[in-house]
Amino acid sequence: MAQAPLADRLRPKTLDDVVGQQHLLSPGKVLRRIVDTGNIPNLIFYGPSGVGKTTVARIIAAKAGKELCRLNGTTASTADIKEVMERTETISGMNGVILYLDEIQYLNKKQQQTLLEYIENGRITLIASTTENPYFYVYNAILSRSTVFEFKAVEPEEVQRAVQRAFSTVSEEYSAVFELEEGVAKHIASSCGGDVRKSINAVEMLALAAISGGVSSSEEYDGIHYLVTLADAQEVSQRSAMKYDRDGDQHYDLLSALQKSIRGSDENAALHYLGRLLEAGDLLSPCRRLLVIACEDIGMAYPQAITIVKACVDAAVQLGLPEARIPLAEAVVLLATSPKSNSSYLAIDAALADIREGKGVGFPRQLQNKHYDGDDVAVKGQFYQYPHDFPCHYVEQQYLPDDIKDKVYYQFGDNKNEQAALQYRRKMLEEYQRLREKG
């Protein structure tokens, strides 16, 4: 008979045994108080994989004395949801049914509406989990009838205790001692990306590998003992913390963290987030985001940055990984240490806002490519004045449409570049006025 995975064999039975999530499960916290009452409302658990969402749902169902039915949003049909509803009329479901719906974001709108119909009368209590932001993916009517709790990646110190417990369990099951080289437990805990299940799976694989590798030569312990090497641990957990769904929240969180770190002039944090993206094998996403940052966050404070970053990005794409990390690191450091300005970014957004509101109708007649006057126009002509024909290459005339002719979108930033441009503008206008008064 096949044995359940070690992670399932070690699944906690009480909330006190859950690794991590103390911000939710410590005595006195809201979720813990709700569970202790036994009167369970509809809940949505949001967070990464392997951090205890399913475990907590099982504990809640057991504590409430309700039958637990499990469905997965990737495979569940409307018929499956209706079948769970029918369980409320059986003996096992007479005290109520908790439906644990994993990956609820994969249910389409019609399926979520069917689910809503069944949770409204209170016979089914929904505990849904998702690795994506529920406010983007879950039907609003379900959200309004549920309380969302965010589960977080477990800290390495917490994971390490779970790893040591897992090695103790396999030692008991195999009636042997697993001798760990220095750093094994710490490496597993730090490389699993806060995913407790992943760390325990690594322990199970390392135990099997150690057994197949033979008995350790150490005489420190009585009985059978096996050596678990740091090299094996590194191989098993290689890059496991860096894998992510490129269409999921973590992908966009990494890109957001990269941009915000550069915007905040923290090159060390920016290099860290770039490294996580590259270690996951994602080259194109950071390339595109760095070009955006050069325009949006550096902007007119150092307009040459876009040219330099473009060269770094082109080099990275041509080189490919792993060498691509070098020009991209240069781009990150350049951007993070550059002066910052979002003046042009704000200016174009303000202009677009007016356009979307229907402002800015037509053109001043002097700016049109070709102009034709009707019989009703007393003074005919386009009247465009060519600035290069005037001193300072400037002449005062209207450029914006009549309804927004005095609108100001661009505000000069307080950096050296833009202040120099502002001073040039002021001197030009002063000279123009002086010459105009002189005649």
LINMOSUL-V360037 format. One record per pair of residues at least 6 apart in sequence whose C-alpha atoms are under 6 Angstrom apart, sorted by sequence separation. I is the first residue (numbers start at 0). J is the second residue. D is the distance in whole Angstrom. If there is no record, write none. Layout:
{{I J D} {I J D}}
This chain:
{{11 17 6} {86 92 6} {87 93 6} {170 176 5} {386 392 5} {411 417 6} {23 30 6} {24 31 5} {60 67 6} {191 198 6} {372 379 6} {386 393 5} {87 95 6} {260 268 6} {261 269 6} {315 323 4} {386 394 5} {215 224 6} {260 269 5} {214 224 6} {215 225 5} {187 198 6} {214 225 5} {215 226 5} {293 304 6} {257 269 5} {293 305 5} {257 272 5} {311 326 5} {209 225 6} {365 381 5} {209 226 6} {364 381 6} {365 382 5} {209 227 6} {365 383 4} {308 330 5} {159 184 6} {37 63 5} {66 92 6} {97 123 6} {101 127 6} {102 128 6} {103 129 6} {286 312 6} {95 122 6} {96 123 5} {97 124 5} {98 125 5} {99 126 5} {100 127 5} {101 128 5} {102 129 5} {97 125 6} {99 127 6} {65 94 6} {69 98 6} {71 100 6} {72 101 6} {159 188 5} {65 95 5} {66 96 5} {67 97 5} {68 98 5} {69 99 5} {70 100 5} {71 101 5} {72 102 5} {158 188 5} {65 96 5} {67 98 6} {69 100 6} {72 103 5} {73 105 5} {104 136 5} {72 105 5} {77 110 6} {104 137 6} {155 188 5} {72 106 5} {155 189 5} {158 195 6} {242 279 5} {363 400 6} {241 279 5} {300 338 6} {362 400 5} {154 193 6} {300 339 6} {153 193 4} {300 340 5} {360 400 6} {152 193 4} {359 400 5} {297 339 4} {298 340 5} {296 339 6} {297 340 5} {359 402 6} {296 340 6} {359 403 6} {296 341 5} {183 229 5} {295 341 6} {177 224 5} {178 225 6} {175 223 5} {176 224 4} {177 225 5} {178 226 5} {179 227 5} {180 228 5} {191 239 6} {192 240 4} {175 224 5} {177 226 6} {178 227 6} {180 229 6} {191 240 5} {295 344 6} {190 240 5} {346 408 5} {346 409 5} {266 332 6} {266 335 5} {264 335 4} {264 336 6} {261 335 4} {41 124 5} {43 126 6} {45 128 6} {47 130 5} {41 125 5} {42 126 5} {43 127 5} {44 128 5} {45 129 5} {46 130 5} {41 126 6} {43 128 6} {45 130 6} {42 145 5} {44 147 6} {46 149 6} {41 145 5} {42 146 5} {43 147 5} {44 148 5} {45 149 5} {46 150 5} {42 147 6} {44 149 6} {45 150 6} {46 151 6} {300 414 6} {300 416 5} {131 248 6} {19 153 5} {50 194 6} {49 194 5} {50 195 6} {49 195 5} {49 196 5} {6 196 6} {6 199 6}}
